[in-house]
Amino acid sequence: MRALERGPAVVREVLERPRTLDLFWRSSILALTVTVACIILGSVLAWIVVRTDLPGRRILGVLFTLPLAIPSYVLGFLWVAELPQLTGFIGAATVLTIASYPYVFLPVAAALAAADPAGEEVAQTLGSSRIRAILSITTRQVWPAATAGGLLVALYTLSDFGAVALMRYEAFTVAIFMSYQGSFDRTPAAILGLILAAAAILLTIAERRARRGFAARIATGAPRATRPFVLGPLGVPVYLLAGLVVAMGVLLPFAALGRWMLRSQRVSIDWSEIWAATASTIQVAGLAALATTLAAIPIGLLAARSRSLAARAAESVSYIGFALPGITVGLAVVFLGIRALPQLYQQIPMLIIAYMVLFLPLAVGAIRSAIEAIPESLEDVSATLGEPRWRTSLRVILPLALPGTAAGAALVFLAAAKELPATLMLRPTTVDTLATGLWSRTAELSYGAAAPYAVALILVAALPALLLGNVMGWRSTTPRLPLAHEADGPDEAVPPAATKERATA
């Protein structure tokens, strides 16, 4: 409505501007670079943690998830403060890659932990090397999870404002913000927002085509664990890679925050305000995670089990909000509140609606991937026993997909706790979150006073990040059970019936 209020001629004029084409090119190159880097980095790190014999890999798995707990605008500011020369495209791509690679690492780690190792074993019996079997078989098994994470990375990059603004890289989000801030005419900004919405739909279609033909059913009940890949002399470069990622994504930000905390001792801190902001953050993020996950369950189930046009359309539409800047969604919900729901304006429900629009894809992607990994034969067996499909979904599919559902809820909690523009616009006037408190103090250049808010925000976000690590599972699987042709001892064979009982157990 806002984009078309001055007629289609204005829309065409804005679309044909050289500046619009330049913004589209710059945003596209940034999104492509960050997405490719995150898919490669996240997949490699997931393989290191799940499939190798690297000592301390479980600790590394926890450390690899911690960048999710740091808002991109905080990470960008810390990098600018420590390395002021790292700006422009290189700086924006580096910061967004560090902030976003866990979106790929977590689902790929879960897929690797649950994947049936039989494919690799058969390939090796046919003369393939271990590495070649991994590249040809295992890659196809985890590719759907990697593309789903890559889609979230691409949409997150398109919608990010804080990091690109701090890195002085002009993208769509910066142009939209400047248009809203510097002019009473909101039409050009709304038109640019529609371009991002169209880009979100195109990216969703491209992701679906990229994983077509690669979806492999994962037998989570396979009675044997995958043999860990023995790194040997490769352990040193692997440790160097892991150390570099941890240093860039964890050590440097926390060291800078420690310096902020030391500076905060020189100013008076009202700790009651910090505790109140922490409680408000947990409340609104928890409500957002619950409401968004409940809304995402039917969409994820439909997208995973139906090939209809309605299923594809529902999934595609759910991804639009994630590509839009928070300020655009915030103003849209303000528009809705003033025109349609004035009694809820600047109340918690309106803020939850904005969070649902922004972060619904985080839950949909996790739930869809979890349901796709469940063999459809279970539903067929349930149908032969006379159970309707809805009861099968409630009693069989959703309980099996609970880890993925919990991961989606944790992702939404993380994103809602860190969200800034929509929160600034829609929160009740008496409610202050950690993100808004941090922003208001950094805007006043009171970095010492902002430090406790940043530390509290990271601690709140670290809890679901650790939950994600446990739920998505980089742990090694259970010890390998003997097969029917193997012996318990040197001369004693395992009876087939006993093997069946063990596998069933």
Disulfide bonds with the S-S distance in Angstrom:
none
